[in-house]
Amino acid sequence: MYNQSQAYRKQEVLNATPLHLVIMAYDLAIRSCDQKDMVTALKAVTALRDALDLNYAEVAMNLLSLYSWCLDCIRKEEFVQAKATLSELREAWVTVENQMNAPRQSQSTIGVSLAARTA
């Protein structure tokens, strides 16, 4: 039987955007590194690796290299190093998510702003 925390987490996952699911996977990987939980950390980073979109080959290959390095660190129980890399990557994804969720300025607002600067 689910407790309230599990039910909330399940609902959060079901309602999350794909980008937020990536951030949640980073959270799990980072938390697992903090707890020195090798099995869960490996699963979380593997899920991130397996979710790479190869249509963006250059970015995907760079991330693949970083994920492979993190997996190696975790297997060697070098959790601090893996966590540092995963934390930096997570922050980059949070920045992307924030930019995507930021209200966009309308063209008229941009035009007024440009006109005010040139006047």
Biopython code that builds the backbone (N, CA, C, O; Angstrom):
import numpy as np
from Bio.PDB.StructureBuilder import StructureBuilder

atoms = [
    (1, "MET", "N", (0.838, -1.182, 0.000)),
    (1, "MET", "CA", (0.000, 0.000, 0.000)),
    (1, "MET", "C", (0.881, 1.243, 0.000)),
    (1, "MET", "O", (1.892, 1.308, 0.700)),
    (2, "TYR", "N", (0.478, 2.230, -0.801)),
    (2, "TYR", "CA", (1.243, 3.467, -0.893)),
    (2, "TYR", "C", (0.976, 4.350, 0.309)),
    (2, "TYR", "O", (-0.157, 4.468, 0.775)),
    (3, "ASN", "N", (2.032, 4.966, 0.799)),
    (3, "ASN", "CA", (1.792, 6.011, 1.782)),
    (3, "ASN", "C", (1.634, 7.321, 1.025)),
    (3, "ASN", "O", (1.763, 7.341, -0.199)),
    (4, "GLN", "N", (1.359, 8.407, 1.723)),
    (4, "GLN", "CA", (1.099, 9.681, 1.051)),
    (4, "GLN", "C", (2.310, 10.152, 0.251)),
    (4, "GLN", "O", (2.150, 10.703, -0.838)),
    (5, "SER", "N", (3.498, 9.948, 0.767)),
    (5, "SER", "CA", (4.714, 10.382, 0.080)),
    (5, "SER", "C", (4.878, 9.661, -1.252)),
    (5, "SER", "O", (5.216, 10.279, -2.262)),
    (6, "GLN", "N", (4.638, 8.360, -1.251)),
    (6, "GLN", "CA", (4.755, 7.585, -2.490)),
    (6, "GLN", "C", (3.687, 7.991, -3.499)),
    (6, "GLN", "O", (3.965, 8.082, -4.695)),
    (7, "ALA", "N", (2.476, 8.234, -3.026)),
    (7, "ALA", "CA", (1.391, 8.645, -3.908)),
    (7, "ALA", "C", (1.704, 10.011, -4.523)),
    (7, "ALA", "O", (1.456, 10.239, -5.707)),
    (8, "TYR", "N", (2.251, 10.920, -3.705)),
    (8, "TYR", "CA", (2.623, 12.246, -4.201)),
    (8, "TYR", "C", (3.713, 12.119, -5.257)),
    (8, "TYR", "O", (3.633, 12.761, -6.304)),
    (9, "ARG", "N", (4.729, 11.302, -4.999)),
    (9, "ARG", "CA", (5.847, 11.126, -5.935)),
    (9, "ARG", "C", (5.350, 10.538, -7.257)),
    (9, "ARG", "O", (5.770, 10.963, -8.333)),
    (10, "LYS", "N", (4.453, 9.558, -7.162)),
    (10, "LYS", "CA", (3.907, 8.949, -8.372)),
    (10, "LYS", "C", (3.163, 9.991, -9.198)),
    (10, "LYS", "O", (3.324, 10.042, -10.418)),
    (11, "GLN", "N", (2.358, 10.815, -8.552)),
    (11, "GLN", "CA", (1.612, 11.857, -9.251)),
    (11, "GLN", "C", (2.563, 12.877, -9.865)),
    (11, "GLN", "O", (2.335, 13.354, -10.977)),
    (12, "GLU", "N", (3.621, 13.207, -9.147)),
    (12, "GLU", "CA", (4.614, 14.164, -9.650)),
    (12, "GLU", "C", (5.268, 13.632, -10.932)),
    (12, "GLU", "O", (5.452, 14.377, -11.895)),
    (13, "VAL", "N", (5.612, 12.359, -10.936)),
    (13, "VAL", "CA", (6.237, 11.744, -12.109)),
    (13, "VAL", "C", (5.254, 11.711, -13.272)),
    (13, "VAL", "O", (5.629, 12.027, -14.401)),
    (14, "LEU", "N", (4.020, 11.340, -13.021)),
    (14, "LEU", "CA", (3.021, 11.242, -14.085)),
    (14, "LEU", "C", (2.723, 12.592, -14.734)),
    (14, "LEU", "O", (2.389, 12.657, -15.917)),
    (15, "ASN", "N", (2.846, 13.668, -13.958)),
    (15, "ASN", "CA", (2.533, 15.004, -14.464)),
    (15, "ASN", "C", (3.752, 15.776, -14.952)),
    (15, "ASN", "O", (3.603, 16.884, -15.467)),
    (16, "ALA", "N", (4.943, 15.228, -14.806)),
    (16, "ALA", "CA", (6.171, 15.942, -15.149)),
    (16, "ALA", "C", (6.386, 16.008, -16.656)),
    (16, "ALA", "O", (6.007, 15.105, -17.401)),
    (17, "THR", "N", (7.000, 17.095, -17.077)),
    (17, "THR", "CA", (7.414, 17.210, -18.476)),
    (17, "THR", "C", (8.630, 16.304, -18.683)),
    (17, "THR", "O", (9.283, 15.925, -17.710)),
    (18, "PRO", "N", (8.940, 15.954, -19.918)),
    (18, "PRO", "CA", (10.142, 15.150, -20.161)),
    (18, "PRO", "C", (11.412, 15.802, -19.595)),
    (18, "PRO", "O", (12.280, 15.114, -19.058)),
    (19, "LEU", "N", (11.512, 17.112, -19.716)),
    (19, "LEU", "CA", (12.681, 17.815, -19.183)),
    (19, "LEU", "C", (12.738, 17.708, -17.666)),
    (19, "LEU", "O", (13.812, 17.520, -17.093)),
    (20, "HIS", "N", (11.599, 17.827, -17.023)),
    (20, "HIS", "CA", (11.601, 17.722, -15.560)),
    (20, "HIS", "C", (11.897, 16.283, -15.109)),
    (20, "HIS", "O", (12.486, 16.081, -14.046)),
    (21, "LEU", "N", (11.500, 15.300, -15.893)),
    (21, "LEU", "CA", (11.858, 13.916, -15.575)),
    (21, "LEU", "C", (13.372, 13.726, -15.592)),
    (21, "LEU", "O", (13.918, 12.994, -14.767)),
    (22, "VAL", "N", (14.047, 14.386, -16.533)),
    (22, "VAL", "CA", (15.512, 14.333, -16.572)),
    (22, "VAL", "C", (16.079, 14.916, -15.285)),
    (22, "VAL", "O", (16.982, 14.330, -14.688)),
    (23, "ILE", "N", (15.569, 16.047, -14.857)),
    (23, "ILE", "CA", (16.041, 16.684, -13.624)),
    (23, "ILE", "C", (15.770, 15.780, -12.422)),
    (23, "ILE", "O", (16.595, 15.684, -11.514)),
    (24, "MET", "N", (14.630, 15.128, -12.419)),
    (24, "MET", "CA", (14.311, 14.206, -11.321)),
    (24, "MET", "C", (15.277, 13.022, -11.304)),
    (24, "MET", "O", (15.648, 12.542, -10.233)),
    (25, "ALA", "N", (15.685, 12.550, -12.483)),
    (25, "ALA", "CA", (16.667, 11.460, -12.543)),
    (25, "ALA", "C", (18.008, 11.927, -11.988)),
    (25, "ALA", "O", (18.687, 11.173, -11.293)),
    (26, "TYR", "N", (18.394, 13.171, -12.291)),
    (26, "TYR", "CA", (19.616, 13.726, -11.697)),
    (26, "TYR", "C", (19.491, 13.790, -10.181)),
    (26, "TYR", "O", (20.425, 13.438, -9.460)),
    (27, "ASP", "N", (18.333, 14.241, -9.699)),
    (27, "ASP", "CA", (18.117, 14.315, -8.245)),
    (27, "ASP", "C", (18.313, 12.952, -7.592)),
    (27, "ASP", "O", (18.964, 12.839, -6.553)),
    (28, "LEU", "N", (17.749, 11.925, -8.205)),
    (28, "LEU", "CA", (17.881, 10.570, -7.670)),
    (28, "LEU", "C", (19.341, 10.120, -7.693)),
    (28, "LEU", "O", (19.826, 9.538, -6.723)),
    (29, "ALA", "N", (20.035, 10.384, -8.784)),
    (29, "ALA", "CA", (21.444, 9.987, -8.890)),
    (29, "ALA", "C", (22.290, 10.706, -7.841)),
    (29, "ALA", "O", (23.142, 10.093, -7.197)),
    (30, "ILE", "N", (22.056, 11.994, -7.674)),
    (30, "ILE", "CA", (22.819, 12.793, -6.702)),
    (30, "ILE", "C", (22.531, 12.320, -5.284)),
    (30, "ILE", "O", (23.448, 12.135, -4.483)),
    (31, "ARG", "N", (21.251, 12.126, -4.981)),
    (31, "ARG", "CA", (20.871, 11.650, -3.640)),
    (31, "ARG", "C", (21.481, 10.274, -3.368)),
    (31, "ARG", "O", (21.921, 9.993, -2.254)),
    (32, "SER", "N", (21.503, 9.430, -4.385)),
    (32, "SER", "CA", (22.085, 8.092, -4.231)),
    (32, "SER", "C", (23.589, 8.168, -3.995)),
    (32, "SER", "O", (24.137, 7.388, -3.216)),
    (33, "CYS", "N", (24.252, 9.099, -4.661)),
    (33, "CYS", "CA", (25.690, 9.288, -4.409)),
    (33, "CYS", "C", (25.914, 9.754, -2.977)),
    (33, "CYS", "O", (26.841, 9.293, -2.312)),
    (34, "ASP", "N", (25.069, 10.666, -2.497)),
    (34, "ASP", "CA", (25.185, 11.122, -1.099)),
    (34, "ASP", "C", (25.044, 9.955, -0.125)),
    (34, "ASP", "O", (25.728, 9.897, 0.897)),
    (35, "GLN", "N", (24.153, 9.034, -0.454)),
    (35, "GLN", "CA", (23.884, 7.894, 0.430)),
    (35, "GLN", "C", (24.796, 6.703, 0.148)),
    (35, "GLN", "O", (24.697, 5.658, 0.790)),
    (36, "LYS", "N", (25.698, 6.889, -0.841)),
    (36, "LYS", "CA", (26.594, 5.803, -1.256)),
    (36, "LYS", "C", (25.818, 4.539, -1.635)),
    (36, "LYS", "O", (26.228, 3.418, -1.335)),
    (37, "ASP", "N", (24.685, 4.761, -2.304)),
    (37, "ASP", "CA", (23.812, 3.685, -2.776)),
    (37, "ASP", "C", (24.191, 3.389, -4.229)),
    (37, "ASP", "O", (23.646, 3.986, -5.158)),
    (38, "MET", "N", (25.126, 2.467, -4.408)),
    (38, "MET", "CA", (25.660, 2.183, -5.726)),
    (38, "MET", "C", (24.582, 1.706, -6.694)),
    (38, "MET", "O", (24.535, 2.159, -7.837)),
    (39, "VAL", "N", (23.732, 0.814, -6.256)),
    (39, "VAL", "CA", (22.728, 0.222, -7.143)),
    (39, "VAL", "C", (21.793, 1.289, -7.703)),
    (39, "VAL", "O", (21.566, 1.344, -8.912)),
    (40, "THR", "N", (21.256, 2.126, -6.841)),
    (40, "THR", "CA", (20.324, 3.159, -7.294)),
    (40, "THR", "C", (21.028, 4.216, -8.129)),
    (40, "THR", "O", (20.479, 4.686, -9.126)),
    (41, "ALA", "N", (22.234, 4.593, -7.734)),
    (41, "ALA", "CA", (22.993, 5.585, -8.510)),
    (41, "ALA", "C", (23.271, 5.061, -9.917)),
    (41, "ALA", "O", (23.117, 5.789, -10.899)),
    (42, "LEU", "N", (23.674, 3.813, -10.008)),
    (42, "LEU", "CA", (23.928, 3.219, -11.327)),
    (42, "LEU", "C", (22.658, 3.196, -12.174)),
    (42, "LEU", "O", (22.698, 3.503, -13.365)),
    (43, "LYS", "N", (21.539, 2.835, -11.562)),
    (43, "LYS", "CA", (20.266, 2.799, -12.301)),
    (43, "LYS", "C", (19.871, 4.191, -12.795)),
    (43, "LYS", "O", (19.414, 4.342, -13.928)),
    (44, "ALA", "N", (20.045, 5.202, -11.951)),
    (44, "ALA", "CA", (19.647, 6.560, -12.324)),
    (44, "ALA", "C", (20.510, 7.099, -13.466)),
    (44, "ALA", "O", (19.988, 7.680, -14.418)),
    (45, "VAL", "N", (21.823, 6.909, -13.373)),
    (45, "VAL", "CA", (22.711, 7.398, -14.433)),
    (45, "VAL", "C", (22.502, 6.593, -15.713)),
    (45, "VAL", "O", (22.568, 7.145, -16.811)),
    (46, "THR", "N", (22.255, 5.306, -15.577)),
    (46, "THR", "CA", (21.967, 4.479, -16.757)),
    (46, "THR", "C", (20.687, 4.948, -17.436)),
    (46, "THR", "O", (20.612, 4.971, -18.665)),
    (47, "ALA", "N", (19.686, 5.319, -16.657)),
    (47, "ALA", "CA", (18.439, 5.842, -17.232)),
    (47, "ALA", "C", (18.698, 7.142, -17.991)),
    (47, "ALA", "O", (18.136, 7.357, -19.065)),
    (48, "LEU", "N", (19.546, 8.006, -17.435)),
    (48, "LEU", "CA", (19.911, 9.241, -18.132)),
    (48, "LEU", "C", (20.632, 8.925, -19.442)),
    (48, "LEU", "O", (20.347, 9.522, -20.481)),
    (49, "ARG", "N", (21.557, 7.993, -19.377)),
    (49, "ARG", "CA", (22.315, 7.594, -20.569)),
    (49, "ARG", "C", (21.379, 7.028, -21.636)),
    (49, "ARG", "O", (21.476, 7.380, -22.811)),
    (50, "ASP", "N", (20.482, 6.156, -21.217)),
    (50, "ASP", "CA", (19.587, 5.488, -22.164)),
    (50, "ASP", "C", (18.559, 6.443, -22.772)),
    (50, "ASP", "O", (17.983, 6.147, -23.818)),
    (51, "ALA", "N", (18.327, 7.578, -22.126)),
    (51, "ALA", "CA", (17.346, 8.547, -22.619)),
    (51, "ALA", "C", (17.945, 9.563, -23.593)),
    (51, "ALA", "O", (17.230, 10.431, -24.094)),
    (52, "LEU", "N", (19.234, 9.466, -23.864)),
    (52, "LEU", "CA", (19.864, 10.430, -24.767)),
    (52, "LEU", "C", (19.193, 10.408, -26.139)),
    (52, "LEU", "O", (18.871, 9.347, -26.674)),
    (53, "ASP", "N", (18.993, 11.589, -26.688)),
    (53, "ASP", "CA", (18.395, 11.727, -28.019)),
    (53, "ASP", "C", (19.528, 11.826, -29.036)),
    (53, "ASP", "O", (20.190, 12.858, -29.142)),
    (54, "LEU", "N", (19.741, 10.769, -29.765)),
    (54, "LEU", "CA", (20.849, 10.706, -30.710)),
    (54, "LEU", "C", (20.619, 11.561, -31.952)),
    (54, "LEU", "O", (21.505, 11.659, -32.800)),
    (55, "ASN", "N", (19.449, 12.180, -32.074)),
    (55, "ASN", "CA", (19.226, 13.136, -33.158)),
    (55, "ASN", "C", (20.089, 14.382, -32.972)),
    (55, "ASN", "O", (20.327, 15.137, -33.916)),
    (56, "TYR", "N", (20.545, 14.580, -31.759)),
    (56, "TYR", "CA", (21.460, 15.684, -31.437)),
    (56, "TYR", "C", (22.806, 15.059, -31.091)),
    (56, "TYR", "O", (23.240, 15.071, -29.939)),
    (57, "ALA", "N", (23.447, 14.521, -32.102)),
    (57, "ALA", "CA", (24.606, 13.641, -31.930)),
    (57, "ALA", "C", (25.738, 14.261, -31.121)),
    (57, "ALA", "O", (26.279, 13.611, -30.227)),
    (58, "GLU", "N", (26.103, 15.491, -31.414)),
    (58, "GLU", "CA", (27.253, 16.088, -30.722)),
    (58, "GLU", "C", (26.998, 16.218, -29.217)),
    (58, "GLU", "O", (27.837, 15.842, -28.399)),
    (59, "VAL", "N", (25.841, 16.749, -28.873)),
    (59, "VAL", "CA", (25.493, 16.897, -27.460)),
    (59, "VAL", "C", (25.347, 15.523, -26.813)),
    (59, "VAL", "O", (25.851, 15.294, -25.714)),
    (60, "ALA", "N", (24.661, 14.616, -27.492)),
    (60, "ALA", "CA", (24.437, 13.273, -26.949)),
    (60, "ALA", "C", (25.757, 12.551, -26.698)),
    (60, "ALA", "O", (25.912, 11.880, -25.678)),
    (61, "MET", "N", (26.701, 12.684, -27.614)),
    (61, "MET", "CA", (27.990, 11.999, -27.444)),
    (61, "MET", "C", (28.786, 12.596, -26.278)),
    (61, "MET", "O", (29.461, 11.871, -25.546)),
    (62, "ASN", "N", (28.704, 13.912, -26.111)),
    (62, "ASN", "CA", (29.383, 14.544, -24.973)),
    (62, "ASN", "C", (28.766, 14.079, -23.652)),
    (62, "ASN", "O", (29.478, 13.758, -22.701)),
    (63, "LEU", "N", (27.433, 14.048, -23.608)),
    (63, "LEU", "CA", (26.765, 13.575, -22.398)),
    (63, "LEU", "C", (27.054, 12.098, -22.159)),
    (63, "LEU", "O", (27.235, 11.677, -21.017)),
    (64, "LEU", "N", (27.097, 11.317, -23.222)),
    (64, "LEU", "CA", (27.408, 9.893, -23.095)),
    (64, "LEU", "C", (28.769, 9.700, -22.437)),
    (64, "LEU", "O", (28.923, 8.839, -21.570)),
    (65, "SER", "N", (29.746, 10.488, -22.838)),
    (65, "SER", "CA", (31.075, 10.402, -22.231)),
    (65, "SER", "C", (31.032, 10.745, -20.742)),
    (65, "SER", "O", (31.658, 10.074, -19.921)),
    (66, "LEU", "N", (30.290, 11.794, -20.407)),
    (66, "LEU", "CA", (30.186, 12.189, -18.998)),
    (66, "LEU", "C", (29.446, 11.135, -18.174)),
    (66, "LEU", "O", (29.846, 10.826, -17.051)),
    (67, "TYR", "N", (28.372, 10.587, -18.731)),
    (67, "TYR", "CA", (27.630, 9.546, -18.016)),
    (67, "TYR", "C", (28.482, 8.297, -17.835)),
    (67, "TYR", "O", (28.441, 7.665, -16.779)),
    (68, "SER", "N", (29.248, 7.939, -18.850)),
    (68, "SER", "CA", (30.126, 6.767, -18.737)),
    (68, "SER", "C", (31.169, 6.989, -17.646)),
    (68, "SER", "O", (31.467, 6.084, -16.865)),
    (69, "TRP", "N", (31.717, 8.193, -17.599)),
    (69, "TRP", "CA", (32.689, 8.521, -16.560)),
    (69, "TRP", "C", (32.040, 8.436, -15.176)),
    (69, "TRP", "O", (32.630, 7.895, -14.240)),
    (70, "CYS", "N", (30.821, 8.974, -15.052)),
    (70, "CYS", "CA", (30.105, 8.917, -13.763)),
    (70, "CYS", "C", (29.836, 7.467, -13.362)),
    (70, "CYS", "O", (29.999, 7.102, -12.198)),
    (71, "LEU", "N", (29.427, 6.651, -14.317)),
    (71, "LEU", "CA", (29.179, 5.232, -14.020)),
    (71, "LEU", "C", (30.461, 4.555, -13.524)),
    (71, "LEU", "O", (30.422, 3.768, -12.578)),
    (72, "ASP", "N", (31.587, 4.858, -14.159)),
    (72, "ASP", "CA", (32.869, 4.298, -13.719)),
    (72, "ASP", "C", (33.196, 4.751, -12.298)),
    (72, "ASP", "O", (33.630, 3.953, -11.467)),
    (73, "CYS", "N", (32.986, 6.036, -12.028)),
    (73, "CYS", "CA", (33.246, 6.556, -10.674)),
    (73, "CYS", "C", (32.377, 5.844, -9.641)),
    (73, "CYS", "O", (32.859, 5.449, -8.579)),
    (74, "ILE", "N", (31.116, 5.687, -9.955)),
    (74, "ILE", "CA", (30.198, 5.036, -9.012)),
    (74, "ILE", "C", (30.627, 3.592, -8.766)),
    (74, "ILE", "O", (30.618, 3.125, -7.627)),
    (75, "ARG", "N", (30.999, 2.892, -9.824)),
    (75, "ARG", "CA", (31.457, 1.503, -9.655)),
    (75, "ARG", "C", (32.710, 1.418, -8.785)),
    (75, "ARG", "O", (32.917, 0.430, -8.081)),
    (76, "LYS", "N", (33.543, 2.456, -8.835)),
    (76, "LYS", "CA", (34.767, 2.508, -8.024)),
    (76, "LYS", "C", (34.492, 3.108, -6.639)),
    (76, "LYS", "O", (35.406, 3.291, -5.835)),
    (77, "GLU", "N", (33.215, 3.409, -6.380)),
    (77, "GLU", "CA", (32.774, 4.030, -5.137)),
    (77, "GLU", "C", (33.391, 5.406, -4.935)),
    (77, "GLU", "O", (33.651, 5.822, -3.806)),
    (78, "GLU", "N", (33.621, 6.100, -6.027)),
    (78, "GLU", "CA", (34.090, 7.490, -6.003)),
    (78, "GLU", "C", (32.869, 8.396, -6.164)),
    (78, "GLU", "O", (32.702, 9.091, -7.167)),
    (79, "PHE", "N", (32.027, 8.356, -5.136)),
    (79, "PHE", "CA", (30.733, 9.030, -5.203)),
    (79, "PHE", "C", (30.853, 10.548, -5.254)),
    (79, "PHE", "O", (30.034, 11.211, -5.890)),
    (80, "VAL", "N", (31.862, 11.104, -4.592)),
    (80, "VAL", "CA", (32.019, 12.562, -4.556)),
    (80, "VAL", "C", (32.272, 13.111, -5.959)),
    (80, "VAL", "O", (31.692, 14.126, -6.345)),
    (81, "GLN", "N", (33.135, 12.442, -6.719)),
    (81, "GLN", "CA", (33.442, 12.883, -8.072)),
    (81, "GLN", "C", (32.209, 12.777, -8.973)),
    (81, "GLN", "O", (31.907, 13.698, -9.732)),
    (82, "ALA", "N", (31.505, 11.657, -8.883)),
    (82, "ALA", "CA", (30.297, 11.478, -9.692)),
    (82, "ALA", "C", (29.255, 12.526, -9.331)),
    (82, "ALA", "O", (28.627, 13.116, -10.211)),
    (83, "LYS", "N", (29.073, 12.755, -8.039)),
    (83, "LYS", "CA", (28.080, 13.727, -7.593)),
    (83, "LYS", "C", (28.412, 15.124, -8.099)),
    (83, "LYS", "O", (27.511, 15.858, -8.506)),
    (84, "ALA", "N", (29.673, 15.502, -8.081)),
    (84, "ALA", "CA", (30.064, 16.837, -8.546)),
    (84, "ALA", "C", (29.681, 17.034, -10.014)),
    (84, "ALA", "O", (29.117, 18.065, -10.379)),
    (85, "THR", "N", (29.985, 16.053, -10.842)),
    (85, "THR", "CA", (29.659, 16.145, -12.266)),
    (85, "THR", "C", (28.151, 16.146, -12.473)),
    (85, "THR", "O", (27.628, 16.955, -13.239)),
    (86, "LEU", "N", (27.455, 15.248, -11.795)),
    (86, "LEU", "CA", (26.001, 15.173, -11.932)),
    (86, "LEU", "C", (25.328, 16.463, -11.457)),
    (86, "LEU", "O", (24.338, 16.901, -12.044)),
    (87, "SER", "N", (25.856, 17.062, -10.411)),
    (87, "SER", "CA", (25.288, 18.314, -9.895)),
    (87, "SER", "C", (25.445, 19.443, -10.903)),
    (87, "SER", "O", (24.520, 20.231, -11.100)),
    (88, "GLU", "N", (26.602, 19.529, -11.538)),
    (88, "GLU", "CA", (26.810, 20.564, -12.562)),
    (88, "GLU", "C", (25.873, 20.360, -13.748)),
    (88, "GLU", "O", (25.282, 21.311, -14.259)),
    (89, "LEU", "N", (25.748, 19.113, -14.174)),
    (89, "LEU", "CA", (24.851, 18.819, -15.289)),
    (89, "LEU", "C", (23.406, 19.142, -14.919)),
    (89, "LEU", "O", (22.661, 19.694, -15.729)),
    (90, "ARG", "N", (23.018, 18.800, -13.706)),
    (90, "ARG", "CA", (21.653, 19.087, -13.255)),
    (90, "ARG", "C", (21.377, 20.577, -13.304)),
    (90, "ARG", "O", (20.317, 20.999, -13.765)),
    (91, "GLU", "N", (22.316, 21.372, -12.837)),
    (91, "GLU", "CA", (22.129, 22.824, -12.838)),
    (91, "GLU", "C", (21.955, 23.351, -14.260)),
    (91, "GLU", "O", (21.165, 24.267, -14.492)),
    (92, "ALA", "N", (22.683, 22.781, -15.203)),
    (92, "ALA", "CA", (22.529, 23.192, -16.604)),
    (92, "ALA", "C", (21.115, 22.889, -17.093)),
    (92, "ALA", "O", (20.499, 23.718, -17.762)),
    (93, "TRP", "N", (20.601, 21.706, -16.762)),
    (93, "TRP", "CA", (19.235, 21.346, -17.179)),
    (93, "TRP", "C", (18.195, 22.218, -16.487)),
    (93, "TRP", "O", (17.182, 22.563, -17.095)),
    (94, "VAL", "N", (18.427, 22.581, -15.221)),
    (94, "VAL", "CA", (17.501, 23.474, -14.512)),
    (94, "VAL", "C", (17.480, 24.836, -15.197)),
    (94, "VAL", "O", (16.419, 25.446, -15.331)),
    (95, "THR", "N", (18.641, 25.316, -15.630)),
    (95, "THR", "CA", (18.708, 26.588, -16.343)),
    (95, "THR", "C", (17.890, 26.517, -17.631)),
    (95, "THR", "O", (17.151, 27.448, -17.950)),
    (96, "VAL", "N", (18.020, 25.425, -18.365)),
    (96, "VAL", "CA", (17.243, 25.242, -19.591)),
    (96, "VAL", "C", (15.757, 25.236, -19.272)),
    (96, "VAL", "O", (14.966, 25.888, -19.953)),
    (97, "GLU", "N", (15.380, 24.496, -18.236)),
    (97, "GLU", "CA", (13.962, 24.428, -17.862)),
    (97, "GLU", "C", (13.435, 25.810, -17.487)),
    (97, "GLU", "O", (12.331, 26.180, -17.889)),
    (98, "ASN", "N", (14.208, 26.574, -16.725)),
    (98, "ASN", "CA", (13.780, 27.915, -16.322)),
    (98, "ASN", "C", (13.628, 28.833, -17.529)),
    (98, "ASN", "O", (12.690, 29.627, -17.595)),
    (99, "GLN", "N", (14.548, 28.725, -18.479)),
    (99, "GLN", "CA", (14.455, 29.549, -19.686)),
    (99, "GLN", "C", (13.231, 29.171, -20.508)),
    (99, "GLN", "O", (12.573, 30.037, -21.084)),
    (100, "MET", "N", (12.930, 27.891, -20.563)),
    (100, "MET", "CA", (11.762, 27.445, -21.330)),
    (100, "MET", "C", (10.456, 27.876, -20.667)),
    (100, "MET", "O", (9.462, 28.122, -21.350)),
    (101, "ASN", "N", (10.460, 27.966, -19.344)),
    (101, "ASN", "CA", (9.250, 28.325, -18.609)),
    (101, "ASN", "C", (9.095, 29.820, -18.399)),
    (101, "ASN", "O", (8.037, 30.278, -17.966)),
    (102, "ALA", "N", (10.146, 30.594, -18.703)),
    (102, "ALA", "CA", (10.079, 32.040, -18.516)),
    (102, "ALA", "C", (9.096, 32.633, -19.507)),
    (102, "ALA", "O", (9.046, 32.222, -20.666)),
    (103, "PRO", "N", (8.316, 33.601, -19.050)),
    (103, "PRO", "CA", (7.391, 34.235, -19.989)),
    (103, "PRO", "C", (8.179, 34.947, -21.084)),
    (103, "PRO", "O", (9.144, 35.664, -20.819)),
    (104, "ARG", "N", (7.749, 34.732, -22.297)),
    (104, "ARG", "CA", (8.439, 35.352, -23.430)),
    (104, "ARG", "C", (7.915, 36.768, -23.628)),
    (104, "ARG", "O", (6.720, 37.041, -23.505)),
    (105, "GLN", "N", (8.853, 37.659, -23.937)),
    (105, "GLN", "CA", (8.446, 39.024, -24.228)),
    (105, "GLN", "C", (7.782, 39.054, -25.599)),
    (105, "GLN", "O", (8.228, 38.401, -26.541)),
    (106, "SER", "N", (6.728, 39.812, -25.683)),
    (106, "SER", "CA", (6.061, 39.934, -26.986)),
    (106, "SER", "C", (6.910, 40.817, -27.893)),
    (106, "SER", "O", (7.729, 41.603, -27.416)),
    (107, "GLN", "N", (6.712, 40.686, -29.184)),
    (107, "GLN", "CA", (7.469, 41.478, -30.150)),
    (107, "GLN", "C", (7.261, 42.968, -29.917)),
    (107, "GLN", "O", (8.196, 43.753, -30.076)),
    (108, "SER", "N", (6.042, 43.372, -29.540)),
    (108, "SER", "CA", (5.789, 44.802, -29.327)),
    (108, "SER", "C", (6.574, 45.312, -28.128)),
    (108, "SER", "O", (7.072, 46.437, -28.160)),
    (109, "THR", "N", (6.695, 44.519, -27.079)),
    (109, "THR", "CA", (7.467, 44.917, -25.908)),
    (109, "THR", "C", (8.933, 45.071, -26.275)),
    (109, "THR", "O", (9.591, 46.012, -25.830)),
    (110, "ILE", "N", (9.447, 44.156, -27.079)),
    (110, "ILE", "CA", (10.836, 44.229, -27.512)),
    (110, "ILE", "C", (11.038, 45.460, -28.378)),
    (110, "ILE", "O", (12.033, 46.167, -28.218)),
    (111, "GLY", "N", (10.123, 45.730, -29.285)),
    (111, "GLY", "CA", (10.217, 46.900, -30.146)),
    (111, "GLY", "C", (10.211, 48.194, -29.350)),
    (111, "GLY", "O", (10.999, 49.095, -29.637)),
    (112, "VAL", "N", (9.340, 48.304, -28.357)),
    (112, "VAL", "CA", (9.273, 49.482, -27.505)),
    (112, "VAL", "C", (10.577, 49.633, -26.737)),
    (112, "VAL", "O", (11.104, 50.737, -26.605)),
    (113, "SER", "N", (11.087, 48.532, -26.239)),
    (113, "SER", "CA", (12.331, 48.578, -25.488)),
    (113, "SER", "C", (13.488, 49.042, -26.367)),
    (113, "SER", "O", (14.307, 49.850, -25.931)),
    (114, "LEU", "N", (13.565, 48.543, -27.598)),
    (114, "LEU", "CA", (14.614, 48.956, -28.524)),
    (114, "LEU", "C", (14.471, 50.414, -28.898)),
    (114, "LEU", "O", (15.466, 51.135, -28.975)),
    (115, "ALA", "N", (13.245, 50.861, -29.132)),
    (115, "ALA", "CA", (13.009, 52.239, -29.493)),
    (115, "ALA", "C", (13.408, 53.182, -28.359)),
    (115, "ALA", "O", (13.956, 54.257, -28.607)),
    (116, "ALA", "N", (13.138, 52.787, -27.135)),
    (116, "ALA", "CA", (13.478, 53.612, -25.986)),
    (116, "ALA", "C", (14.989, 53.746, -25.841)),
    (116, "ALA", "O", (15.487, 54.803, -25.456)),
    (117, "ARG", "N", (15.730, 52.660, -26.154)),
    (117, "ARG", "CA", (17.185, 52.696, -26.034)),
    (117, "ARG", "C", (17.826, 53.569, -27.114)),
    (117, "ARG", "O", (18.861, 54.191, -26.878)),
    (118, "THR", "N", (17.221, 53.611, -28.274)),
    (118, "THR", "CA", (17.831, 54.359, -29.383)),
    (118, "THR", "C", (17.393, 55.811, -29.387)),
    (118, "THR", "O", (17.970, 56.612, -30.122)),
    (119, "ALA", "N", (16.403, 56.180, -28.603)),
    (119, "ALA", "CA", (15.889, 57.551, -28.586)),
    (119, "ALA", "C", (16.791, 58.468, -27.788)),
    (119, "ALA", "O", (16.510, 59.661, -27.669)),
]
sb = StructureBuilder()
sb.init_structure("model")
sb.init_model(0)
sb.init_chain("A")
sb.init_seg("    ")
for serial, (resi, resn, name, xyz) in enumerate(atoms, 1):
    if name == "N":
        sb.init_residue(resn, " ", resi, " ")
    sb.init_atom(name, np.array(xyz, "f"), 0.0, 1.0, " ", f" {name:<3s}", serial, name[0])
structure = sb.get_structure()
